Amino acid sequence: MSIKLNKKERVEVMALFGYEMTPCQPLTFKRRGESEVEVTEVMRTHIKFIGAATYHIFDILVGSTRYYLEFNSTDLSWYLRALN
């Protein structure tokens, strides 16, 4: 599967929250008008604070392709971004 992105794109994400030692783990995501895509592996995560917002950023694999999934914990939105 190949996803071409030039900027962040809002997506729907199925995630597991509060599981053992992992506070959040994205399982699948879906772009508008497309079918659901399974996250093969979460490579690493980090948190970024911008003003009052907290962003949880997941470096993920979909097959052998890497992407970022970004979760805004203030408005509960998810964005997908290609890893350049």
mmCIF file as gemmi writes it, N, C-alpha and C atoms, coordinates in Angstrom:
data_model
loop_
_atom_site.group_PDB
_atom_site.id
_atom_site.type_symbol
_atom_site.label_atom_id
_atom_site.label_alt_id
_atom_site.label_comp_id
_atom_site.label_asym_id
_atom_site.label_entity_id
_atom_site.label_seq_id
_atom_site.pdbx_PDB_ins_code
_atom_site.Cartn_x
_atom_site.Cartn_y
_atom_site.Cartn_z
_atom_site.occupancy
_atom_site.B_iso_or_equiv
_atom_site.pdbx_formal_charge
_atom_site.auth_seq_id
_atom_site.auth_asym_id
_atom_site.pdbx_PDB_model_num
ATOM 1 N N . MET Axp A 1 ? 0.831 -1.18 0 1 0 ? 1 A 1
ATOM 2 C CA . MET Axp A 1 ? 0 0 0 1 0 ? 1 A 1
ATOM 3 C C . MET Axp A 1 ? 0.872 1.239 0 1 0 ? 1 A 1
ATOM 4 N N . SER Axp A 2 ? 0.523 2.205 -0.799 1 0 ? 2 A 1
ATOM 5 C CA . SER Axp A 2 ? 1.289 3.443 -0.866 1 0 ? 2 A 1
ATOM 6 C C . SER Axp A 2 ? 0.356 4.62 -0.619 1 0 ? 2 A 1
ATOM 7 N N . ILE Axp A 3 ? 0.682 5.425 0.373 1 0 ? 3 A 1
ATOM 8 C CA . ILE Axp A 3 ? -0.106 6.609 0.683 1 0 ? 3 A 1
ATOM 9 C C . ILE Axp A 3 ? 0.749 7.813 0.364 1 0 ? 3 A 1
ATOM 10 N N . LYS Axp A 4 ? 0.26 8.688 -0.504 1 0 ? 4 A 1
ATOM 11 C CA . LYS Axp A 4 ? 1.012 9.884 -0.844 1 0 ? 4 A 1
ATOM 12 C C . LYS Axp A 4 ? 0.413 11.062 -0.093 1 0 ? 4 A 1
ATOM 13 N N . LEU Axp A 5 ? 1.226 11.708 0.725 1 0 ? 5 A 1
ATOM 14 C CA . LEU Axp A 5 ? 0.784 12.852 1.51 1 0 ? 5 A 1
ATOM 15 C C . LEU Axp A 5 ? 1.777 13.984 1.345 1 0 ? 5 A 1
ATOM 16 N N . ASN Axp A 6 ? 1.29 15.2 1.184 1 0 ? 6 A 1
ATOM 17 C CA . ASN Axp A 6 ? 2.155 16.366 1.143 1 0 ? 6 A 1
ATOM 18 C C . ASN Axp A 6 ? 2.112 17.127 2.459 1 0 ? 6 A 1
ATOM 19 N N . LYS Axp A 7 ? 1.062 16.917 3.237 1 0 ? 7 A 1
ATOM 20 C CA . LYS Axp A 7 ? 0.904 17.595 4.514 1 0 ? 7 A 1
ATOM 21 C C . LYS Axp A 7 ? 0.112 16.685 5.433 1 0 ? 7 A 1
ATOM 22 N N . LYS Axp A 8 ? -0.189 17.178 6.622 1 0 ? 8 A 1
ATOM 23 C CA . LYS Axp A 8 ? -1.002 16.397 7.538 1 0 ? 8 A 1
ATOM 24 C C . LYS Axp A 8 ? -2.412 16.244 6.993 1 0 ? 8 A 1
ATOM 25 N N . GLU Axp A 9 ? -2.968 15.054 7.193 1 0 ? 9 A 1
ATOM 26 C CA . GLU Axp A 9 ? -4.319 14.775 6.737 1 0 ? 9 A 1
ATOM 27 C C . GLU Axp A 9 ? -5.105 14.165 7.896 1 0 ? 9 A 1
ATOM 28 N N . ARG Axp A 10 ? -6.277 14.698 8.152 1 0 ? 10 A 1
ATOM 29 C CA . ARG Axp A 10 ? -7.097 14.18 9.248 1 0 ? 10 A 1
ATOM 30 C C . ARG Axp A 10 ? -7.582 12.771 8.901 1 0 ? 10 A 1
ATOM 31 N N . VAL Axp A 11 ? -7.494 11.868 9.879 1 0 ? 11 A 1
ATOM 32 C CA . VAL Axp A 11 ? -7.91 10.481 9.691 1 0 ? 11 A 1
ATOM 33 C C . VAL Axp A 11 ? -8.714 10.021 10.903 1 0 ? 11 A 1
ATOM 34 N N . GLU Axp A 12 ? -9.453 8.933 10.718 1 0 ? 12 A 1
ATOM 35 C CA . GLU Axp A 12 ? -10.137 8.26 11.817 1 0 ? 12 A 1
ATOM 36 C C . GLU Axp A 12 ? -9.21 7.144 12.289 1 0 ? 12 A 1
ATOM 37 N N . VAL Axp A 13 ? -9.073 7.001 13.609 1 0 ? 13 A 1
ATOM 38 C CA . VAL Axp A 13 ? -8.155 6.006 14.157 1 0 ? 13 A 1
ATOM 39 C C . VAL Axp A 13 ? -8.881 5.141 15.174 1 0 ? 13 A 1
ATOM 40 N N . MET Axp A 14 ? -8.621 3.837 15.1 1 0 ? 14 A 1
ATOM 41 C CA . MET Axp A 14 ? -9.052 2.898 16.134 1 0 ? 14 A 1
ATOM 42 C C . MET Axp A 14 ? -7.827 2.687 17.01 1 0 ? 14 A 1
ATOM 43 N N . ALA Axp A 15 ? -7.939 3.045 18.281 1 0 ? 15 A 1
ATOM 44 C CA . ALA Axp A 15 ? -6.79 2.942 19.189 1 0 ? 15 A 1
ATOM 45 C C . ALA Axp A 15 ? -7.21 2.269 20.482 1 0 ? 15 A 1
ATOM 46 N N . LEU Axp A 16 ? -6.228 1.661 21.116 1 0 ? 16 A 1
ATOM 47 C CA . LEU Axp A 16 ? -6.422 1.015 22.398 1 0 ? 16 A 1
ATOM 48 C C . LEU Axp A 16 ? -5.842 1.939 23.459 1 0 ? 16 A 1
ATOM 49 N N . PHE Axp A 17 ? -6.668 2.402 24.391 1 0 ? 17 A 1
ATOM 50 C CA . PHE Axp A 17 ? -6.227 3.326 25.435 1 0 ? 17 A 1
ATOM 51 C C . PHE Axp A 17 ? -6.134 2.615 26.775 1 0 ? 17 A 1
ATOM 52 N N . GLY Axp A 18 ? -5.077 2.945 27.531 1 0 ? 18 A 1
ATOM 53 C CA . GLY Axp A 18 ? -4.941 2.453 28.891 1 0 ? 18 A 1
ATOM 54 C C . GLY Axp A 18 ? -4.695 0.968 29.016 1 0 ? 18 A 1
ATOM 55 N N . TYR Axp A 19 ? -3.95 0.39 28.093 1 0 ? 19 A 1
ATOM 56 C CA . TYR Axp A 19 ? -3.664 -1.039 28.115 1 0 ? 19 A 1
ATOM 57 C C . TYR Axp A 19 ? -2.305 -1.277 28.756 1 0 ? 19 A 1
ATOM 58 N N . GLU Axp A 20 ? -2.295 -1.917 29.904 1 0 ? 20 A 1
ATOM 59 C CA . GLU Axp A 20 ? -1.076 -2.231 30.655 1 0 ? 20 A 1
ATOM 60 C C . GLU Axp A 20 ? -0.177 -1.005 30.789 1 0 ? 20 A 1
ATOM 61 N N . MET Axp A 21 ? 1.06 -1.079 30.328 1 0 ? 21 A 1
ATOM 62 C CA . MET Axp A 21 ? 2.016 0.023 30.469 1 0 ? 21 A 1
ATOM 63 C C . MET Axp A 21 ? 1.957 0.999 29.287 1 0 ? 21 A 1
ATOM 64 N N . THR Axp A 22 ? 1.121 0.717 28.293 1 0 ? 22 A 1
ATOM 65 C CA . THR Axp A 22 ? 0.999 1.582 27.118 1 0 ? 22 A 1
ATOM 66 C C . THR Axp A 22 ? -0.267 2.421 27.244 1 0 ? 22 A 1
ATOM 67 N N . PRO Axp A 23 ? -0.132 3.75 27.411 1 0 ? 23 A 1
ATOM 68 C CA . PRO Axp A 23 ? -1.335 4.575 27.57 1 0 ? 23 A 1
ATOM 69 C C . PRO Axp A 23 ? -2.199 4.653 26.313 1 0 ? 23 A 1
ATOM 70 N N . CYS Axp A 24 ? -1.582 4.544 25.122 1 0 ? 24 A 1
ATOM 71 C CA . CYS Axp A 24 ? -2.342 4.598 23.876 1 0 ? 24 A 1
ATOM 72 C C . CYS Axp A 24 ? -1.568 3.864 22.785 1 0 ? 24 A 1
ATOM 73 N N . GLN Axp A 25 ? -2.294 3.043 22.022 1 0 ? 25 A 1
ATOM 74 C CA . GLN Axp A 25 ? -1.679 2.332 20.902 1 0 ? 25 A 1
ATOM 75 C C . GLN Axp A 25 ? -2.629 2.359 19.709 1 0 ? 25 A 1
ATOM 76 N N . PRO Axp A 26 ? -2.262 3.065 18.611 1 0 ? 26 A 1
ATOM 77 C CA . PRO Axp A 26 ? -3.11 3.058 17.417 1 0 ? 26 A 1
ATOM 78 C C . PRO Axp A 26 ? -3.075 1.686 16.76 1 0 ? 26 A 1
ATOM 79 N N . LEU Axp A 27 ? -4.259 1.184 16.386 1 0 ? 27 A 1
ATOM 80 C CA . LEU Axp A 27 ? -4.361 -0.136 15.767 1 0 ? 27 A 1
ATOM 81 C C . LEU Axp A 27 ? -4.626 -0.057 14.27 1 0 ? 27 A 1
ATOM 82 N N . THR Axp A 28 ? -5.54 0.827 13.878 1 0 ? 28 A 1
ATOM 83 C CA . THR Axp A 28 ? -5.88 1.024 12.464 1 0 ? 28 A 1
ATOM 84 C C . THR Axp A 28 ? -6.184 2.497 12.233 1 0 ? 28 A 1
ATOM 85 N N . PHE Axp A 29 ? -6.147 2.902 10.962 1 0 ? 29 A 1
ATOM 86 C CA . PHE Axp A 29 ? -6.6 4.244 10.602 1 0 ? 29 A 1
ATOM 87 C C . PHE Axp A 29 ? -7.326 4.179 9.272 1 0 ? 29 A 1
ATOM 88 N N . LYS Axp A 30 ? -8.135 5.214 9.026 1 0 ? 30 A 1
ATOM 89 C CA . LYS Axp A 30 ? -8.931 5.265 7.803 1 0 ? 30 A 1
ATOM 90 C C . LYS Axp A 30 ? -8.93 6.685 7.264 1 0 ? 30 A 1
ATOM 91 N N . ARG Axp A 31 ? -8.506 6.82 6.017 1 0 ? 31 A 1
ATOM 92 C CA . ARG Axp A 31 ? -8.572 8.101 5.321 1 0 ? 31 A 1
ATOM 93 C C . ARG Axp A 31 ? -9.961 8.256 4.726 1 0 ? 31 A 1
ATOM 94 N N . ARG Axp A 32 ? -10.371 9.496 4.499 1 0 ? 32 A 1
ATOM 95 C CA . ARG Axp A 32 ? -11.699 9.778 3.937 1 0 ? 32 A 1
ATOM 96 C C . ARG Axp A 32 ? -11.879 9.057 2.603 1 0 ? 32 A 1
ATOM 97 N N . GLY Axp A 33 ? -12.958 8.288 2.493 1 0 ? 33 A 1
ATOM 98 C CA . GLY Axp A 33 ? -13.3 7.614 1.249 1 0 ? 33 A 1
ATOM 99 C C . GLY Axp A 33 ? -12.491 6.364 0.961 1 0 ? 33 A 1
ATOM 100 N N . GLU Axp A 34 ? -11.667 5.918 1.893 1 0 ? 34 A 1
ATOM 101 C CA . GLU Axp A 34 ? -10.839 4.725 1.666 1 0 ? 34 A 1
ATOM 102 C C . GLU Axp A 34 ? -11.114 3.684 2.744 1 0 ? 34 A 1
ATOM 103 N N . SER Axp A 35 ? -10.578 2.491 2.548 1 0 ? 35 A 1
ATOM 104 C CA . SER Axp A 35 ? -10.788 1.426 3.528 1 0 ? 35 A 1
ATOM 105 C C . SER Axp A 35 ? -9.789 1.54 4.674 1 0 ? 35 A 1
ATOM 106 N N . GLU Axp A 36 ? -10.089 0.845 5.735 1 0 ? 36 A 1
ATOM 107 C CA . GLU Axp A 36 ? -9.271 0.869 6.939 1 0 ? 36 A 1
ATOM 108 C C . GLU Axp A 36 ? -7.911 0.209 6.693 1 0 ? 36 A 1
ATOM 109 N N . VAL Axp A 37 ? -6.862 0.77 7.299 1 0 ? 37 A 1
ATOM 110 C CA . VAL Axp A 37 ? -5.492 0.279 7.136 1 0 ? 37 A 1
ATOM 111 C C . VAL Axp A 37 ? -4.962 -0.13 8.507 1 0 ? 37 A 1
ATOM 112 N N . GLU Axp A 38 ? -4.363 -1.303 8.581 1 0 ? 38 A 1
ATOM 113 C CA . GLU Axp A 38 ? -3.823 -1.794 9.847 1 0 ? 38 A 1
ATOM 114 C C . GLU Axp A 38 ? -2.414 -1.262 10.089 1 0 ? 38 A 1
ATOM 115 N N . VAL Axp A 39 ? -2.177 -0.79 11.308 1 0 ? 39 A 1
ATOM 116 C CA . VAL Axp A 39 ? -0.835 -0.375 11.733 1 0 ? 39 A 1
ATOM 117 C C . VAL Axp A 39 ? -0.06 -1.653 12.031 1 0 ? 39 A 1
ATOM 118 N N . THR Axp A 40 ? 1.011 -1.878 11.287 1 0 ? 40 A 1
ATOM 119 C CA . THR Axp A 40 ? 1.806 -3.086 11.451 1 0 ? 40 A 1
ATOM 120 C C . THR Axp A 40 ? 2.627 -3.05 12.733 1 0 ? 40 A 1
ATOM 121 N N . GLU Axp A 41 ? 3.226 -1.877 13.007 1 0 ? 41 A 1
ATOM 122 C CA . GLU Axp A 41 ? 4.071 -1.748 14.193 1 0 ? 41 A 1
ATOM 123 C C . GLU Axp A 41 ? 4.181 -0.279 14.604 1 0 ? 41 A 1
ATOM 124 N N . VAL Axp A 42 ? 4.205 -0.051 15.912 1 0 ? 42 A 1
ATOM 125 C CA . VAL Axp A 42 ? 4.497 1.276 16.448 1 0 ? 42 A 1
ATOM 126 C C . VAL Axp A 42 ? 5.989 1.287 16.773 1 0 ? 42 A 1
ATOM 127 N N . MET Axp A 43 ? 6.738 2.103 16.04 1 0 ? 43 A 1
ATOM 128 C CA . MET Axp A 43 ? 8.192 2.133 16.194 1 0 ? 43 A 1
ATOM 129 C C . MET Axp A 43 ? 8.614 2.887 17.461 1 0 ? 43 A 1
ATOM 130 N N . ARG Axp A 44 ? 8.053 4.085 17.64 1 0 ? 44 A 1
ATOM 131 C CA . ARG Axp A 44 ? 8.343 4.879 18.832 1 0 ? 44 A 1
ATOM 132 C C . ARG Axp A 44 ? 7.259 5.928 18.992 1 0 ? 44 A 1
ATOM 133 N N . THR Axp A 45 ? 7.198 6.512 20.18 1 0 ? 45 A 1
ATOM 134 C CA . THR Axp A 45 ? 6.236 7.571 20.454 1 0 ? 45 A 1
ATOM 135 C C . THR Axp A 45 ? 6.937 8.707 21.173 1 0 ? 45 A 1
ATOM 136 N N . HIS Axp A 46 ? 6.421 9.904 21.011 1 0 ? 46 A 1
ATOM 137 C CA . HIS Axp A 46 ? 6.898 11.027 21.808 1 0 ? 46 A 1
ATOM 138 C C . HIS Axp A 46 ? 5.769 12.044 21.948 1 0 ? 46 A 1
ATOM 139 N N . ILE Axp A 47 ? 5.939 12.956 22.886 1 0 ? 47 A 1
ATOM 140 C CA . ILE Axp A 47 ? 4.927 13.957 23.205 1 0 ? 47 A 1
ATOM 141 C C . ILE Axp A 47 ? 5.486 15.343 22.921 1 0 ? 47 A 1
ATOM 142 N N . LYS Axp A 48 ? 4.637 16.195 22.336 1 0 ? 48 A 1
ATOM 143 C CA . LYS Axp A 48 ? 5.025 17.572 22.046 1 0 ? 48 A 1
ATOM 144 C C . LYS Axp A 48 ? 3.963 18.481 22.659 1 0 ? 48 A 1
ATOM 145 N N . PHE Axp A 49 ? 4.407 19.515 23.381 1 0 ? 49 A 1
ATOM 146 C CA . PHE Axp A 49 ? 3.511 20.483 24 1 0 ? 49 A 1
ATOM 147 C C . PHE Axp A 49 ? 3.571 21.781 23.206 1 0 ? 49 A 1
ATOM 148 N N . ILE Axp A 50 ? 2.406 22.238 22.736 1 0 ? 50 A 1
ATOM 149 C CA . ILE Axp A 50 ? 2.315 23.508 22.016 1 0 ? 50 A 1
ATOM 150 C C . ILE Axp A 50 ? 1.165 24.289 22.648 1 0 ? 50 A 1
ATOM 151 N N . GLY Axp A 51 ? 1.52 25.335 23.38 1 0 ? 51 A 1
ATOM 152 C CA . GLY Axp A 51 ? 0.506 26.093 24.108 1 0 ? 51 A 1
ATOM 153 C C . GLY Axp A 51 ? -0.186 25.189 25.108 1 0 ? 51 A 1
ATOM 154 N N . ALA Axp A 52 ? -1.518 25.176 25.073 1 0 ? 52 A 1
ATOM 155 C CA . ALA Axp A 52 ? -2.293 24.334 25.985 1 0 ? 52 A 1
ATOM 156 C C . ALA Axp A 52 ? -2.51 22.928 25.432 1 0 ? 52 A 1
ATOM 157 N N . ALA Axp A 53 ? -2.116 22.704 24.187 1 0 ? 53 A 1
ATOM 158 C CA . ALA Axp A 53 ? -2.353 21.408 23.546 1 0 ? 53 A 1
ATOM 159 C C . ALA Axp A 53 ? -1.194 20.445 23.775 1 0 ? 53 A 1
ATOM 160 N N . THR Axp A 54 ? -1.541 19.178 23.891 1 0 ? 54 A 1
ATOM 161 C CA . THR Axp A 54 ? -0.558 18.099 23.998 1 0 ? 54 A 1
ATOM 162 C C . THR Axp A 54 ? -0.742 17.188 22.792 1 0 ? 54 A 1
ATOM 163 N N . TYR Axp A 55 ? 0.341 16.949 22.065 1 0 ? 55 A 1
ATOM 164 C CA . TYR Axp A 55 ? 0.317 16.091 20.887 1 0 ? 55 A 1
ATOM 165 C C . TYR Axp A 55 ? 1.1 14.815 21.169 1 0 ? 55 A 1
ATOM 166 N N . HIS Axp A 56 ? 0.454 13.683 20.944 1 0 ? 56 A 1
ATOM 167 C CA . HIS Axp A 56 ? 1.108 12.389 21.078 1 0 ? 56 A 1
ATOM 168 C C . HIS Axp A 56 ? 1.429 11.937 19.653 1 0 ? 56 A 1
ATOM 169 N N . ILE Axp A 57 ? 2.701 11.754 19.36 1 0 ? 57 A 1
ATOM 170 C CA . ILE Axp A 57 ? 3.138 11.458 18.002 1 0 ? 57 A 1
ATOM 171 C C . ILE Axp A 57 ? 3.666 10.028 17.948 1 0 ? 57 A 1
ATOM 172 N N . PHE Axp A 58 ? 3.1 9.25 17.034 1 0 ? 58 A 1
ATOM 173 C CA . PHE Axp A 58 ? 3.443 7.847 16.881 1 0 ? 58 A 1
ATOM 174 C C . PHE Axp A 58 ? 4.166 7.651 15.553 1 0 ? 58 A 1
ATOM 175 N N . ASP Axp A 59 ? 5.359 7.118 15.598 1 0 ? 59 A 1
ATOM 176 C CA . ASP Axp A 59 ? 6.117 6.74 14.409 1 0 ? 59 A 1
ATOM 177 C C . ASP Axp A 59 ? 5.707 5.3 14.123 1 0 ? 59 A 1
ATOM 178 N N . ILE Axp A 60 ? 4.979 5.086 13.006 1 0 ? 60 A 1
ATOM 179 C CA . ILE Axp A 60 ? 4.376 3.773 12.752 1 0 ? 60 A 1
ATOM 180 C C . ILE Axp A 60 ? 4.85 3.17 11.438 1 0 ? 60 A 1
ATOM 181 N N . LEU Axp A 61 ? 4.655 1.872 11.335 1 0 ? 61 A 1
ATOM 182 C CA . LEU Axp A 61 ? 4.871 1.139 10.087 1 0 ? 61 A 1
ATOM 183 C C . LEU Axp A 61 ? 3.531 0.627 9.586 1 0 ? 61 A 1
ATOM 184 N N . VAL Axp A 62 ? 3.325 0.771 8.279 1 0 ? 62 A 1
ATOM 185 C CA . VAL Axp A 62 ? 2.212 0.142 7.571 1 0 ? 62 A 1
ATOM 186 C C . VAL Axp A 62 ? 2.882 -0.698 6.498 1 0 ? 62 A 1
ATOM 187 N N . GLY Axp A 63 ? 2.976 -1.993 6.748 1 0 ? 63 A 1
ATOM 188 C CA . GLY Axp A 63 ? 3.805 -2.842 5.89 1 0 ? 63 A 1
ATOM 189 C C . GLY Axp A 63 ? 5.25 -2.447 6.113 1 0 ? 63 A 1
ATOM 190 N N . SER Axp A 64 ? 5.913 -1.963 5.078 1 0 ? 64 A 1
ATOM 191 C CA . SER Axp A 64 ? 7.301 -1.513 5.219 1 0 ? 64 A 1
ATOM 192 C C . SER Axp A 64 ? 7.43 0.008 5.072 1 0 ? 64 A 1
ATOM 193 N N . THR Axp A 65 ? 6.296 0.719 5.044 1 0 ? 65 A 1
ATOM 194 C CA . THR Axp A 65 ? 6.29 2.163 4.876 1 0 ? 65 A 1
ATOM 195 C C . THR Axp A 65 ? 6.055 2.852 6.221 1 0 ? 65 A 1
ATOM 196 N N . ARG Axp A 66 ? 6.854 3.898 6.502 1 0 ? 66 A 1
ATOM 197 C CA . ARG Axp A 66 ? 6.75 4.62 7.773 1 0 ? 66 A 1
ATOM 198 C C . ARG Axp A 66 ? 5.928 5.891 7.63 1 0 ? 66 A 1
ATOM 199 N N . TYR Axp A 67 ? 5.133 6.17 8.664 1 0 ? 67 A 1
ATOM 200 C CA . TYR Axp A 67 ? 4.299 7.357 8.748 1 0 ? 67 A 1
ATOM 201 C C . TYR Axp A 67 ? 4.3 7.857 10.179 1 0 ? 67 A 1
ATOM 202 N N . TYR Axp A 68 ? 3.801 9.079 10.355 1 0 ? 68 A 1
ATOM 203 C CA . TYR Axp A 68 ? 3.511 9.612 11.679 1 0 ? 68 A 1
ATOM 204 C C . TYR Axp A 68 ? 1.998 9.663 11.831 1 0 ? 68 A 1
ATOM 205 N N . LEU Axp A 69 ? 1.513 9.221 12.99 1 0 ? 69 A 1
ATOM 206 C CA . LEU Axp A 69 ? 0.144 9.472 13.404 1 0 ? 69 A 1
ATOM 207 C C . LEU Axp A 69 ? 0.239 10.424 14.581 1 0 ? 69 A 1
ATOM 208 N N . GLU Axp A 70 ? -0.514 11.501 14.534 1 0 ? 70 A 1
ATOM 209 C CA . GLU Axp A 70 ? -0.441 12.529 15.566 1 0 ? 70 A 1
ATOM 210 C C . GLU Axp A 70 ? -1.815 12.679 16.222 1 0 ? 70 A 1
ATOM 211 N N . PHE Axp A 71 ? -1.846 12.55 17.552 1 0 ? 71 A 1
ATOM 212 C CA . PHE Axp A 71 ? -3.085 12.663 18.315 1 0 ? 71 A 1
ATOM 213 C C . PHE Axp A 71 ? -3.066 13.937 19.137 1 0 ? 71 A 1
ATOM 214 N N . ASN Axp A 72 ? -4.058 14.796 18.93 1 0 ? 72 A 1
ATOM 215 C CA . ASN Axp A 72 ? -4.199 16.028 19.7 1 0 ? 72 A 1
ATOM 216 C C . ASN Axp A 72 ? -5.123 15.714 20.868 1 0 ? 72 A 1
ATOM 217 N N . SER Axp A 73 ? -4.571 15.67 22.085 1 0 ? 73 A 1
ATOM 218 C CA . SER Axp A 73 ? -5.375 15.275 23.238 1 0 ? 73 A 1
ATOM 219 C C . SER Axp A 73 ? -6.318 16.382 23.709 1 0 ? 73 A 1
ATOM 220 N N . THR Axp A 74 ? -6.209 17.584 23.152 1 0 ? 74 A 1
ATOM 221 C CA . THR Axp A 74 ? -7.128 18.668 23.505 1 0 ? 74 A 1
ATOM 222 C C . THR Axp A 74 ? -8.454 18.526 22.764 1 0 ? 74 A 1
ATOM 223 N N . ASP Axp A 75 ? -8.391 18.349 21.433 1 0 ? 75 A 1
ATOM 224 C CA . ASP Axp A 75 ? -9.637 18.223 20.668 1 0 ? 75 A 1
ATOM 225 C C . ASP Axp A 75 ? -9.894 16.793 20.172 1 0 ? 75 A 1
ATOM 226 N N . LEU Axp A 76 ? -9.043 15.837 20.569 1 0 ? 76 A 1
ATOM 227 C CA . LEU Axp A 76 ? -9.175 14.406 20.267 1 0 ? 76 A 1
ATOM 228 C C . LEU Axp A 76 ? -9.13 14.094 18.77 1 0 ? 76 A 1
ATOM 229 N N . SER Axp A 77 ? -8.411 14.897 18.002 1 0 ? 77 A 1
ATOM 230 C CA . SER Axp A 77 ? -8.279 14.67 16.566 1 0 ? 77 A 1
ATOM 231 C C . SER Axp A 77 ? -6.994 13.894 16.259 1 0 ? 77 A 1
ATOM 232 N N . TRP Axp A 78 ? -7.025 13.149 15.163 1 0 ? 78 A 1
ATOM 233 C CA . TRP Axp A 78 ? -5.876 12.383 14.682 1 0 ? 78 A 1
ATOM 234 C C . TRP Axp A 78 ? -5.493 12.882 13.293 1 0 ? 78 A 1
ATOM 235 N N . TYR Axp A 79 ? -4.181 12.948 13.038 1 0 ? 79 A 1
ATOM 236 C CA . TYR Axp A 79 ? -3.656 13.335 11.723 1 0 ? 79 A 1
ATOM 237 C C . TYR Axp A 79 ? -2.598 12.35 11.27 1 0 ? 79 A 1
ATOM 238 N N . LEU Axp A 80 ? -2.558 12.085 9.979 1 0 ? 80 A 1
ATOM 239 C CA . LEU Axp A 80 ? -1.558 11.222 9.376 1 0 ? 80 A 1
ATOM 240 C C . LEU Axp A 80 ? -0.609 12.09 8.575 1 0 ? 80 A 1
ATOM 241 N N . ARG Axp A 81 ? 0.677 11.801 8.677 1 0 ? 81 A 1
ATOM 242 C CA . ARG Axp A 81 ? 1.687 12.56 7.944 1 0 ? 81 A 1
ATOM 243 C C . ARG Axp A 81 ? 2.739 11.595 7.422 1 0 ? 81 A 1
ATOM 244 N N . ALA Axp A 82 ? 3.155 11.779 6.183 1 0 ? 82 A 1
ATOM 245 C CA . ALA Axp A 82 ? 4.221 10.952 5.612 1 0 ? 82 A 1
ATOM 246 C C . ALA Axp A 82 ? 5.534 11.284 6.288 1 0 ? 82 A 1
ATOM 247 N N . LEU Axp A 83 ? 6.356 10.296 6.484 1 0 ? 83 A 1
ATOM 248 C CA . LEU Axp A 83 ? 7.667 10.491 7.091 1 0 ? 83 A 1
ATOM 249 C C . LEU Axp A 83 ? 8.671 10.752 5.982 1 0 ? 83 A 1
ATOM 250 N N . ASN Axp A 84 ? 9.228 11.957 5.951 1 0 ? 84 A 1
ATOM 251 C CA . ASN Axp A 84 ? 10.182 12.334 4.894 1 0 ? 84 A 1
ATOM 252 C C . ASN Axp A 84 ? 11.589 12.226 5.373 1 0 ? 84 A 1
